[in-house]
């Protein structure tokens, strides 16, 4: 599968100094561990908390054989339980 980045995602990654490889690894882990189908998905990678100070959230879209990263940012606040 090919991974592309939207302009918004590239700007957020530059703003928060997020490495492109970290985003790709996050998506690849999701694809290998969870049987994900087409559509919009969100993944929080808590393993990168030390590197970025917060868990890394990646929002991506799977269409046919392509993956489009919509945005990526450090998740500064946890959602209510």
SESENU-916189 format. One record per residue: residue in three letters; x, y, z of N, C-alpha, C in turn. Coordinates in nm, 3 decimals, padded with zeros to 5 digits. Layout:
<kolmars>
<kolmar><r>ALA</r><n_east>X</n_east><n_north>Y</n_north><n_up>Z</n_up><ca_east>X</ca_east><ca_north>Y</ca_north><ca_up>Z</ca_up><c_east>X</c_east><c_north>Y</c_north><c_up>Z</c_up></kolmar>
...
</kolmars>
This chain:
<kolmars>
<kolmar><r>UNK</r><n_east>00.084</n_east><n_north>-00.119</n_north><n_up>00.000</n_up><ca_east>00.000</ca_east><ca_north>00.000</ca_north><ca_up>00.000</ca_up><c_east>00.088</c_east><c_north>00.124</c_north><c_up>00.000</c_up></kolmar>
<kolmar><r>UNK</r><n_east>00.042</n_east><n_north>00.224</n_north><n_up>-00.071</n_up><ca_east>00.113</ca_east><ca_north>00.350</ca_north><ca_up>-00.082</ca_up><c_east>00.060</c_east><c_north>00.448</c_north><c_up>00.023</c_up></kolmar>
<kolmar><r>UNK</r><n_east>00.149</n_east><n_north>00.516</n_north><n_up>00.093</n_up><ca_east>00.109</ca_east><ca_north>00.613</ca_north><ca_up>00.194</ca_up><c_east>00.139</c_east><c_north>00.754</c_north><c_up>00.143</c_up></kolmar>
<kolmar><r>UNK</r><n_east>00.034</n_east><n_north>00.835</n_north><n_up>00.129</n_up><ca_east>00.048</ca_east><ca_north>00.975</ca_north><ca_up>00.088</ca_up><c_east>00.008</c_east><c_north>01.064</c_north><c_up>00.205</c_up></kolmar>
<kolmar><r>UNK</r><n_east>00.059</n_east><n_north>01.187</n_north><n_up>00.204</n_up><ca_east>00.029</ca_east><ca_north>01.284</ca_north><ca_up>00.309</ca_up><c_east>-00.044</c_east><c_north>01.404</c_north><c_up>00.249</c_up></kolmar>
<kolmar><r>UNK</r><n_east>-00.154</n_east><n_north>01.443</n_north><n_up>00.312</n_up><ca_east>-00.225</ca_east><ca_north>01.563</ca_north><ca_up>00.268</ca_up><c_east>-00.140</c_east><c_north>01.686</c_north><c_up>00.302</c_up></kolmar>
<kolmar><r>UNK</r><n_east>-00.173</n_east><n_north>01.797</n_north><n_up>00.239</n_up><ca_east>-00.100</ca_east><ca_north>01.920</ca_north><ca_up>00.268</ca_up><c_east>-00.116</c_east><c_north>01.959</c_north><c_up>00.415</c_up></kolmar>
<kolmar><r>UNK</r><n_east>-00.237</n_east><n_north>01.940</n_north><n_up>00.468</n_up><ca_east>-00.262</ca_east><ca_north>01.969</ca_north><ca_up>00.609</ca_up><c_east>-00.173</c_east><c_north>01.882</c_north><c_up>00.699</c_up></kolmar>
<kolmar><r>UNK</r><n_east>-00.163</n_east><n_north>01.753</n_north><n_up>00.667</n_up><ca_east>-00.081</ca_east><ca_north>01.663</ca_north><ca_up>00.747</ca_up><c_east>00.066</c_east><c_north>01.705</c_north><c_up>00.743</c_up></kolmar>
<kolmar><r>UNK</r><n_east>00.114</n_east><n_north>01.742</n_north><n_up>00.627</n_up><ca_east>00.254</ca_east><ca_north>01.785</ca_north><ca_up>00.615</ca_up><c_east>00.280</c_east><c_north>01.910</c_north><c_up>00.698</c_up></kolmar>
<kolmar><r>UNK</r><n_east>00.184</n_east><n_north>02.002</n_north><n_up>00.697</n_up><ca_east>00.201</ca_east><ca_north>02.125</ca_north><ca_up>00.775</ca_up><c_east>00.199</c_east><c_north>02.096</c_north><c_up>00.925</c_up></kolmar>
<kolmar><r>UNK</r><n_east>00.109</n_east><n_north>02.010</n_north><n_up>00.970</n_up><ca_east>00.102</ca_east><ca_north>01.974</ca_north><ca_up>01.112</ca_up><c_east>00.230</c_east><c_north>01.901</c_north><c_up>01.155</c_up></kolmar>
<kolmar><r>UNK</r><n_east>00.279</n_east><n_north>01.813</n_north><n_up>01.070</n_up><ca_east>00.401</ca_east><ca_north>01.740</ca_north><ca_up>01.103</ca_up><c_east>00.520</c_east><c_north>01.836</c_north><c_up>01.114</c_up></kolmar>
<kolmar><r>UNK</r><n_east>00.524</n_east><n_north>01.935</n_north><n_up>01.027</n_up><ca_east>00.630</ca_east><ca_north>02.034</ca_north><ca_up>01.033</ca_up><c_east>00.616</c_east><c_north>02.121</c_north><c_up>01.158</c_up></kolmar>
<kolmar><r>UNK</r><n_east>00.493</n_east><n_north>02.163</n_north><n_up>01.189</n_up><ca_east>00.467</ca_east><ca_north>02.247</ca_north><ca_up>01.305</ca_up><c_east>00.509</c_east><c_north>02.178</c_north><c_up>01.434</c_up></kolmar>
<kolmar><r>UNK</r><n_east>00.472</n_east><n_north>02.050</n_north><n_up>01.449</n_up><ca_east>00.501</ca_east><ca_north>01.977</ca_north><ca_up>01.572</ca_up><c_east>00.628</c_east><c_north>01.895</c_north><c_up>01.566</c_up></kolmar>
<kolmar><r>UNK</r><n_east>00.703</n_east><n_north>01.909</n_north><n_up>01.455</n_up><ca_east>00.830</ca_east><ca_north>01.838</ca_north><ca_up>01.436</ca_up><c_east>00.813</c_east><c_north>01.686</c_north><c_up>01.450</c_up></kolmar>
<kolmar><r>UNK</r><n_east>00.712</n_east><n_north>01.634</n_north><n_up>01.379</n_up><ca_east>00.682</ca_east><ca_north>01.490</ca_north><ca_up>01.380</ca_up><c_east>00.753</c_east><c_north>01.426</c_north><c_up>01.262</c_up></kolmar>
<kolmar><r>UNK</r><n_east>00.824</n_east><n_north>01.319</n_north><n_up>01.289</n_up><ca_east>00.898</ca_east><ca_north>01.247</ca_north><ca_up>01.186</ca_up><c_east>00.802</c_east><c_north>01.165</c_north><c_up>01.100</c_up></kolmar>
<kolmar><r>UNK</r><n_east>00.819</n_east><n_north>01.172</n_north><n_up>00.969</n_up><ca_east>00.733</ca_east><ca_north>01.100</ca_north><ca_up>00.876</ca_up><c_east>00.738</c_east><c_north>00.949</c_north><c_up>00.901</c_up></kolmar>
<kolmar><r>UNK</r><n_east>00.854</n_east><n_north>00.898</n_north><n_up>00.937</n_up><ca_east>00.868</ca_east><ca_north>00.754</ca_north><ca_up>00.964</ca_up><c_east>00.786</c_east><c_north>00.710</c_north><c_up>01.085</c_up></kolmar>
<kolmar><r>UNK</r><n_east>00.772</n_east><n_north>00.797</n_north><n_up>01.186</n_up><ca_east>00.690</ca_east><ca_north>00.763</ca_north><ca_up>01.303</ca_up><c_east>00.543</c_east><c_north>00.748</c_north><c_up>01.264</c_up></kolmar>
<kolmar><r>UNK</r><n_east>00.497</n_east><n_north>00.833</n_north><n_up>01.173</n_up><ca_east>00.359</ca_east><ca_north>00.823</ca_north><ca_up>01.126</ca_up><c_east>00.340</c_east><c_north>00.695</c_north><c_up>01.046</c_up></kolmar>
<kolmar><r>UNK</r><n_east>00.435</n_east><n_north>00.664</n_north><n_up>00.958</n_up><ca_east>00.426</ca_east><ca_north>00.543</ca_north><ca_up>00.877</ca_up><c_east>00.430</c_east><c_north>00.418</c_north><c_up>00.965</c_up></kolmar>
<kolmar><r>UNK</r><n_east>00.515</n_east><n_north>00.416</n_north><n_up>01.065</n_up><ca_east>00.524</ca_east><ca_north>00.301</ca_north><ca_up>01.157</ca_up><c_east>00.393</c_east><c_north>00.284</c_north><c_up>01.232</c_up></kolmar>
<kolmar><r>UNK</r><n_east>00.332</n_east><n_north>00.394</n_north><n_up>01.275</n_up><ca_east>00.204</ca_east><ca_north>00.388</ca_north><ca_up>01.345</ca_up><c_east>00.097</c_east><c_north>00.325</c_north><c_up>01.257</c_up></kolmar>
<kolmar><r>UNK</r><n_east>00.091</n_east><n_north>00.367</n_north><n_up>01.132</n_up><ca_east>-00.008</ca_east><ca_north>00.312</ca_north><ca_up>01.039</ca_up><c_east>00.021</c_east><c_north>00.166</c_north><c_up>01.009</c_up></kolmar>
<kolmar><r>UNK</r><n_east>00.146</n_east><n_north>00.132</n_north><n_up>00.987</n_up><ca_east>00.182</ca_east><ca_north>-00.007</ca_north><ca_up>00.956</ca_up><c_east>00.150</c_east><c_north>-00.100</c_north><c_up>01.073</c_up></kolmar>
<kolmar><r>UNK</r><n_east>00.169</n_east><n_north>-00.052</n_north><n_up>01.196</n_up><ca_east>00.135</ca_east><ca_north>-00.132</ca_north><ca_up>01.313</ca_up><c_east>-00.015</c_east><c_north>-00.159</c_north><c_up>01.319</c_up></kolmar>
<kolmar><r>UNK</r><n_east>-00.094</n_east><n_north>-00.060</n_north><n_up>01.286</n_up><ca_east>-00.239</ca_east><ca_north>-00.076</ca_north><ca_up>01.284</ca_up><c_east>-00.279</c_east><c_north>-00.179</c_north><c_up>01.179</c_up></kolmar>
<kolmar><r>UNK</r><n_east>-00.221</n_east><n_north>-00.167</n_north><n_up>01.060</n_up><ca_east>-00.256</ca_east><ca_north>-00.257</ca_north><ca_up>00.950</ca_up><c_east>-00.217</c_east><c_north>-00.401</c_north><c_up>00.979</c_up></kolmar>
<kolmar><r>UNK</r><n_east>-00.102</n_east><n_north>-00.421</n_north><n_up>01.044</n_up><ca_east>-00.056</ca_east><ca_north>-00.557</ca_north><ca_up>01.071</ca_up><c_east>-00.128</c_east><c_north>-00.620</c_north><c_up>01.191</c_up></kolmar>
<kolmar><r>UNK</r><n_east>-00.166</n_east><n_north>-00.540</n_north><n_up>01.290</n_up><ca_east>-00.227</ca_east><ca_north>-00.595</ca_north><ca_up>01.411</ca_up><c_east>-00.379</c_east><c_north>-00.601</c_north><c_up>01.406</c_up></kolmar>
<kolmar><r>UNK</r><n_east>-00.440</n_east><n_north>-00.510</n_north><n_up>01.334</n_up><ca_east>-00.586</ca_east><ca_north>-00.502</ca_north><ca_up>01.328</ca_up><c_east>-00.628</c_east><c_north>-00.514</c_north><c_up>01.183</c_up></kolmar>
<kolmar><r>UNK</r><n_east>-00.728</n_east><n_north>-00.591</n_north><n_up>01.156</n_up><ca_east>-00.778</ca_east><ca_north>-00.604</ca_north><ca_up>01.020</ca_up><c_east>-00.860</c_east><c_north>-00.484</c_north><c_up>00.980</c_up></kolmar>
<kolmar><r>UNK</r><n_east>-00.796</n_east><n_north>-00.380</n_north><n_up>00.933</n_up><ca_east>-00.864</ca_east><ca_north>-00.255</ca_north><ca_up>00.903</ca_up><c_east>-00.912</c_east><c_north>-00.255</c_north><c_up>00.758</c_up></kolmar>
<kolmar><r>UNK</r><n_east>-01.033</n_east><n_north>-00.208</n_north><n_up>00.739</n_up><ca_east>-01.090</ca_east><ca_north>-00.198</ca_north><ca_up>00.606</ca_up><c_east>-01.085</c_east><c_north>-00.054</c_north><c_up>00.557</c_up></kolmar>
<kolmar><r>UNK</r><n_east>-01.145</n_east><n_north>-00.029</n_north><n_up>00.443</n_up><ca_east>-01.142</ca_east><ca_north>00.106</ca_north><ca_up>00.388</ca_up><c_east>-01.225</c_east><c_north>00.200</c_north><c_up>00.475</c_up></kolmar>
<kolmar><r>UNK</r><n_east>-01.194</n_east><n_north>00.329</n_north><n_up>00.465</n_up><ca_east>-01.263</ca_east><ca_north>00.430</ca_north><ca_up>00.544</ca_up><c_east>-01.166</c_east><c_north>00.513</c_north><c_up>00.626</c_up></kolmar>
<kolmar><r>UNK</r><n_east>-01.221</n_east><n_north>00.598</n_north><n_up>00.710</n_up><ca_east>-01.142</ca_east><ca_north>00.688</ca_north><ca_up>00.794</ca_up><c_east>-01.112</c_east><c_north>00.621</c_north><c_up>00.927</c_up></kolmar>
<kolmar><r>UNK</r><n_east>-00.986</n_east><n_north>00.635</n_north><n_up>00.973</n_up><ca_east>-00.943</ca_east><ca_north>00.572</ca_north><ca_up>01.097</ca_up><c_east>-00.856</c_east><c_north>00.668</c_north><c_up>01.178</c_up></kolmar>
<kolmar><r>UNK</r><n_east>-00.857</n_east><n_north>00.650</n_north><n_up>01.310</n_up><ca_east>-00.773</ca_east><ca_north>00.727</ca_north><ca_up>01.401</ca_up><c_east>-00.694</c_east><c_north>00.629</c_north><c_up>01.486</c_up></kolmar>
<kolmar><r>UNK</r><n_east>-00.568</n_east><n_north>00.661</n_north><n_up>01.510</n_up><ca_east>-00.484</ca_east><ca_north>00.575</ca_north><ca_up>01.594</ca_up><c_east>-00.399</c_east><c_north>00.663</c_north><c_up>01.684</c_up></kolmar>
<kolmar><r>UNK</r><n_east>-00.397</n_east><n_north>00.630</n_north><n_up>01.811</n_up><ca_east>-00.312</ca_east><ca_north>00.700</ca_north><ca_up>01.908</ca_up><c_east>-00.197</c_east><c_north>00.607</c_north><c_up>01.943</c_up></kolmar>
<kolmar><r>UNK</r><n_east>-00.075</n_east><n_north>00.654</n_north><n_up>01.919</n_up><ca_east>00.045</ca_east><ca_north>00.575</ca_north><ca_up>01.948</ca_up><c_east>00.107</c_east><c_north>00.626</c_north><c_up>02.078</c_up></kolmar>
<kolmar><r>UNK</r><n_east>00.083</n_east><n_north>00.554</n_north><n_up>02.185</n_up><ca_east>00.136</ca_east><ca_north>00.594</ca_north><ca_up>02.317</ca_up><c_east>00.284</c_east><c_north>00.561</c_north><c_up>02.333</c_up></kolmar>
<kolmar><r>UNK</r><n_east>00.338</n_east><n_north>00.478</n_north><n_up>02.246</n_up><ca_east>00.480</ca_east><ca_north>00.441</ca_north><ca_up>02.254</ca_up><c_east>00.571</c_east><c_north>00.560</c_north><c_up>02.222</c_up></kolmar>
<kolmar><r>UNK</r><n_east>00.520</n_east><n_north>00.661</n_north><n_up>02.154</n_up><ca_east>00.600</ca_east><ca_north>00.777</ca_north><ca_up>02.116</ca_up><c_east>00.585</c_east><c_north>00.893</c_north><c_up>02.213</c_up></kolmar>
<kolmar><r>UNK</r><n_east>00.526</n_east><n_north>00.868</n_north><n_up>02.330</n_up><ca_east>00.504</ca_east><ca_north>00.974</ca_north><ca_up>02.429</ca_up><c_east>00.633</c_east><c_north>01.038</c_north><c_up>02.475</c_up></kolmar>
<kolmar><r>UNK</r><n_east>00.737</n_east><n_north>00.959</n_north><n_up>02.492</n_up><ca_east>00.865</ca_east><ca_north>01.014</ca_north><ca_up>02.539</ca_up><c_east>00.928</c_east><c_north>01.104</c_north><c_up>02.434</c_up></kolmar>
<kolmar><r>UNK</r><n_east>00.916</n_east><n_north>01.067</n_north><n_up>02.308</n_up><ca_east>00.979</ca_east><ca_north>01.143</ca_north><ca_up>02.200</ca_up><c_east>00.912</c_east><c_north>01.279</c_north><c_up>02.179</c_up></kolmar>
<kolmar><r>UNK</r><n_east>00.779</n_east><n_north>01.282</n_north><n_up>02.181</n_up><ca_east>00.705</ca_east><ca_north>01.405</ca_north><ca_up>02.152</ca_up><c_east>00.645</c_east><c_north>01.471</c_north><c_up>02.276</c_up></kolmar>
<kolmar><r>UNK</r><n_east>00.655</n_east><n_north>01.408</n_north><n_up>02.390</n_up><ca_east>00.600</ca_east><ca_north>01.464</ca_north><ca_up>02.513</ca_up><c_east>00.455</c_east><c_north>01.426</c_north><c_up>02.536</c_up></kolmar>
<kolmar><r>UNK</r><n_east>00.388</n_east><n_north>01.381</n_north><n_up>02.432</n_up><ca_east>00.249</ca_east><ca_north>01.338</ca_north><ca_up>02.437</ca_up><c_east>00.231</c_east><c_north>01.220</c_north><c_up>02.342</c_up></kolmar>
<kolmar><r>UNK</r><n_east>00.124</n_east><n_north>01.144</n_north><n_up>02.357</n_up><ca_east>00.096</ca_east><ca_north>01.039</ca_north><ca_up>02.257</ca_up><c_east>00.074</c_east><c_north>01.102</c_north><c_up>02.120</c_up></kolmar>
<kolmar><r>UNK</r><n_east>00.111</n_east><n_north>01.030</n_north><n_up>02.016</n_up><ca_east>00.095</ca_east><ca_north>01.078</ca_north><ca_up>01.879</ca_up><c_east>-00.037</c_east><c_north>01.028</c_north><c_up>01.821</c_up></kolmar>
<kolmar><r>UNK</r><n_east>-00.120</n_east><n_north>01.119</n_north><n_up>01.771</n_up><ca_east>-00.247</ca_east><ca_north>01.080</ca_north><ca_up>01.709</ca_up><c_east>-00.233</c_east><c_north>01.095</c_north><c_up>01.557</c_up></kolmar>
<kolmar><r>UNK</r><n_east>-00.273</n_east><n_north>00.990</n_north><n_up>01.486</n_up><ca_east>-00.268</ca_east><ca_north>00.990</ca_north><ca_up>01.340</ca_up><c_east>-00.409</c_east><c_north>00.961</c_north><c_up>01.288</c_up></kolmar>
<kolmar><r>UNK</r><n_east>-00.457</n_east><n_north>01.046</n_north><n_up>01.199</n_up><ca_east>-00.587</ca_east><ca_north>01.027</ca_north><ca_up>01.135</ca_up><c_east>-00.559</c_east><c_north>01.000</c_north><c_up>00.987</c_up></kolmar>
<kolmar><r>UNK</r><n_east>-00.610</n_east><n_north>00.887</n_north><n_up>00.938</n_up><ca_east>-00.582</ca_east><ca_north>00.850</ca_north><ca_up>00.799</ca_up><c_east>-00.704</c_east><c_north>00.788</c_north><c_up>00.733</c_up></kolmar>
<kolmar><r>UNK</r><n_east>-00.701</n_east><n_north>00.787</n_north><n_up>00.602</n_up><ca_east>-00.810</ca_east><ca_north>00.737</ca_north><ca_up>00.519</ca_up><c_east>-00.757</c_east><c_north>00.627</c_north><c_up>00.429</c_up></kolmar>
<kolmar><r>UNK</r><n_east>-00.827</n_east><n_north>00.515</n_north><n_up>00.424</n_up><ca_east>-00.789</ca_east><ca_north>00.406</ca_north><ca_up>00.333</ca_up><c_east>-00.890</c_east><c_north>00.402</c_north><c_up>00.219</c_up></kolmar>
<kolmar><r>UNK</r><n_east>-00.838</n_east><n_north>00.418</n_north><n_up>00.098</n_up><ca_east>-00.920</ca_east><ca_north>00.411</ca_north><ca_up>-00.023</ca_up><c_east>-00.853</c_east><c_north>00.316</c_north><c_up>-00.120</c_up></kolmar>
<kolmar><r>UNK</r><n_east>-00.922</n_east><n_north>00.211</n_north><n_up>-00.158</n_up><ca_east>-00.868</ca_east><ca_north>00.111</ca_north><ca_up>-00.250</ca_up><c_east>-00.733</c_east><c_north>00.061</c_north><c_up>-00.198</c_up></kolmar>
<kolmar><r>UNK</r><n_east>-00.626</n_east><n_north>00.090</n_north><n_up>-00.269</n_up><ca_east>-00.492</ca_east><ca_north>00.046</ca_north><ca_up>-00.229</ca_up><c_east>-00.407</c_east><c_north>00.160</c_north><c_up>-00.177</c_up></kolmar>
<kolmar><r>UNK</r><n_east>-00.467</n_east><n_north>00.275</n_north><n_up>-00.152</n_up><ca_east>-00.391</ca_east><ca_north>00.392</ca_north><ca_up>-00.106</ca_up><c_east>-00.430</c_east><c_north>00.431</c_north><c_up>00.035</c_up></kolmar>
<kolmar><r>UNK</r><n_east>-00.333</n_east><n_north>00.486</n_north><n_up>00.107</n_up><ca_east>-00.355</ca_east><ca_north>00.540</ca_north><ca_up>00.241</ca_up><c_east>-00.321</c_east><c_north>00.688</c_north><c_up>00.235</c_up></kolmar>
<kolmar><r>UNK</r><n_east>-00.413</n_east><n_north>00.772</n_north><n_up>00.281</n_up><ca_east>-00.390</ca_east><ca_north>00.916</ca_north><ca_up>00.283</ca_up><c_east>-00.392</c_east><c_north>00.961</c_north><c_up>00.428</c_up></kolmar>
<kolmar><r>UNK</r><n_east>-00.281</n_east><n_north>01.018</n_north><n_up>00.473</n_up><ca_east>-00.273</ca_east><ca_north>01.070</ca_north><ca_up>00.609</ca_up><c_east>-00.339</c_east><c_north>01.208</c_north><c_up>00.608</c_up></kolmar>
<kolmar><r>UNK</r><n_east>-00.445</n_east><n_north>01.223</n_north><n_up>00.687</n_up><ca_east>-00.520</ca_east><ca_north>01.348</ca_north><ca_up>00.691</ca_up><c_east>-00.457</c_east><c_north>01.448</c_north><c_up>00.788</c_up></kolmar>
<kolmar><r>UNK</r><n_east>-00.412</n_east><n_north>01.399</n_north><n_up>00.904</n_up><ca_east>-00.346</ca_east><ca_north>01.485</ca_north><ca_up>01.001</ca_up><c_east>-00.271</c_east><c_north>01.400</c_north><c_up>01.102</c_up></kolmar>
<kolmar><r>UNK</r><n_east>-00.181</n_east><n_north>01.463</n_north><n_up>01.172</n_up><ca_east>-00.105</ca_east><ca_north>01.397</ca_north><ca_up>01.278</ca_up><c_east>-00.059</c_east><c_north>01.505</c_north><c_up>01.376</c_up></kolmar>
<kolmar><r>UNK</r><n_east>-00.077</n_east><n_north>01.476</n_north><n_up>01.505</n_up><ca_east>-00.041</ca_east><ca_north>01.576</ca_north><ca_up>01.604</ca_up><c_east>-00.024</c_east><c_north>01.510</c_north><c_up>01.741</c_up></kolmar>
<kolmar><r>UNK</r><n_east>00.049</n_east><n_north>01.577</n_north><n_up>01.832</n_up><ca_east>00.059</ca_east><ca_north>01.526</ca_north><ca_up>01.969</ca_up><c_east>-00.075</c_east><c_north>01.545</c_north><c_up>02.040</c_up></kolmar>
<kolmar><r>UNK</r><n_east>-00.123</n_east><n_north>01.440</n_north><n_up>02.103</n_up><ca_east>-00.253</ca_east><ca_north>01.441</ca_north><ca_up>02.171</ca_up><c_east>-00.233</c_east><c_north>01.497</c_north><c_up>02.311</c_up></kolmar>
<kolmar><r>UNK</r><n_east>-00.257</n_east><n_north>01.626</n_north><n_up>02.327</n_up><ca_east>-00.227</ca_east><ca_north>01.693</ca_north><ca_up>02.452</ca_up><c_east>-00.331</c_east><c_north>01.670</c_north><c_up>02.559</c_up></kolmar>
<kolmar><r>UNK</r><n_east>-00.455</n_east><n_north>01.642</n_north><n_up>02.519</n_up><ca_east>-00.561</ca_east><ca_north>01.619</ca_north><ca_up>02.616</ca_up><c_east>-00.626</c_east><c_north>01.485</c_north><c_up>02.590</c_up></kolmar>
<kolmar><r>UNK</r><n_east>-00.656</n_east><n_north>01.414</n_north><n_up>02.695</n_up><ca_east>-00.728</ca_east><ca_north>01.288</ca_north><ca_up>02.684</ca_up><c_east>-00.877</c_east><c_north>01.320</c_north><c_up>02.676</c_up></kolmar>
<kolmar><r>UNK</r><n_east>-00.950</n_east><n_north>01.244</n_north><n_up>02.598</n_up><ca_east>-01.095</ca_east><ca_north>01.262</ca_north><ca_up>02.592</ca_up><c_east>-01.158</c_east><c_north>01.209</c_north><c_up>02.719</c_up></kolmar>
<kolmar><r>UNK</r><n_east>-01.273</n_east><n_north>01.264</n_north><n_up>02.752</n_up><ca_east>-01.345</ca_east><ca_north>01.218</ca_north><ca_up>02.872</ca_up><c_east>-01.382</c_east><c_north>01.072</c_north><c_up>02.863</c_up></kolmar>
<kolmar><r>UNK</r><n_east>-01.386</n_east><n_north>01.006</n_north><n_up>02.976</n_up><ca_east>-01.410</ca_east><ca_north>00.862</ca_north><ca_up>02.977</ca_up><c_east>-01.555</c_east><c_north>00.828</c_north><c_up>02.983</c_up></kolmar>
</kolmars>
